[in-house]
Amino acid sequence: ITPTHRAQCTEASHCPAPAEVGHVHPEEFGAPAKVRDGVPPFTWLVDGAPRVIATRSRETLLEGLGQGFTDLTVIDASGRSSSSRIRLD
């Protein structure tokens, strides 16, 4: 997964931030994602659709992603969010 570093946060401080990940084949194994900061539980959106809901874990595996650009958003328990656009090879 190659992030394109387009992160956006709805509040200036302490927003959940998706971490960068290495090269994987998401169609075979899923794409690992990790959040730092923020207050659990977290909800992950893929291209605007909920994919993982109310997880307390800071790490998740996003399955069923295809090649190309994907928008990831993570929302924490306080309603703060952060988004990144990634490219899946």
C-alpha positions as CSV (number, residue, x, y, z in Angstrom):
1,I,0.0,0.0,0.0
2,T,1.4,3.3,-1.0
3,P,-0.1,6.3,0.9
4,T,-0.4,9.5,-1.0
5,H,-0.3,11.6,2.2
6,R,-3.6,13.5,1.9
7,A,-4.6,13.5,5.6
8,Q,-7.4,15.7,6.9
9,C,-8.6,16.1,10.4
10,T,-11.8,17.7,11.7
11,E,-10.1,19.0,14.8
12,A,-6.6,20.6,15.2
13,S,-5.2,18.3,17.8
14,H,-5.4,14.7,19.0
15,C,-7.1,13.3,15.9
16,P,-6.8,9.6,15.0
17,A,-4.2,9.2,12.3
18,P,-3.9,6.2,10.0
19,A,-0.3,5.0,10.0
20,E,1.6,4.2,6.8
21,V,1.9,0.5,5.9
22,G,4.3,-1.4,3.6
23,H,3.7,-3.1,0.3
24,V,1.1,-5.9,0.5
25,H,-1.2,-7.8,-1.8
26,P,-4.6,-6.7,-0.4
27,E,-6.6,-9.0,-2.8
28,E,-4.9,-12.0,-1.2
29,F,-4.5,-11.1,2.5
30,G,-6.3,-7.8,3.2
31,A,-4.6,-4.5,3.9
32,P,-3.4,-3.9,7.5
33,A,-4.2,-0.5,9.0
34,K,-3.2,1.0,12.3
35,V,-4.4,4.1,14.1
36,R,-2.4,6.2,16.6
37,D,-3.9,8.7,18.9
38,G,-7.7,9.1,19.3
39,V,-10.1,7.5,21.7
40,P,-11.4,3.9,21.1
41,P,-13.6,2.5,19.9
42,F,-12.8,3.3,16.3
43,T,-14.9,3.0,13.1
44,W,-13.1,2.5,9.8
45,L,-14.7,3.7,6.5
46,V,-13.4,2.6,3.1
47,D,-14.5,4.9,0.3
48,G,-17.2,6.3,2.6
49,A,-18.7,3.0,3.6
50,P,-18.4,1.5,7.1
51,R,-15.9,-1.5,7.0
52,V,-15.0,-2.0,10.7
53,I,-17.4,-0.7,13.3
54,A,-16.7,0.1,17.0
55,T,-13.4,-1.8,17.4
56,R,-11.3,-1.1,20.5
57,S,-8.2,-2.4,18.7
58,R,-5.8,0.2,17.1
59,E,-5.0,-2.3,14.4
60,T,-7.3,-3.9,11.8
61,L,-7.2,-5.9,8.6
62,L,-9.3,-4.4,5.8
63,E,-10.3,-7.2,3.5
64,G,-11.9,-7.1,0.0
65,L,-10.0,-4.1,-1.3
66,G,-9.2,-3.9,-5.0
67,Q,-6.3,-2.2,-6.8
68,G,-6.3,1.5,-7.4
69,F,-7.0,4.5,-5.1
70,T,-9.0,4.0,-1.9
71,D,-10.1,6.6,0.7
72,L,-9.6,5.5,4.3
73,T,-11.3,7.3,7.2
74,V,-11.0,6.4,10.9
75,I,-13.4,8.0,13.4
76,D,-12.8,7.8,17.1
77,A,-15.3,7.7,20.1
78,S,-15.2,11.5,20.4
79,G,-16.3,11.9,16.8
80,R,-12.9,13.1,15.6
81,S,-11.8,11.8,12.2
82,S,-8.8,11.5,9.9
83,S,-8.7,10.5,6.3
84,S,-6.0,9.3,3.9
85,R,-6.0,8.4,0.2
86,I,-3.9,5.3,-0.5
87,R,-3.0,3.5,-3.7
88,L,-3.2,-0.3,-3.7
89,D,-0.9,-2.0,-6.2
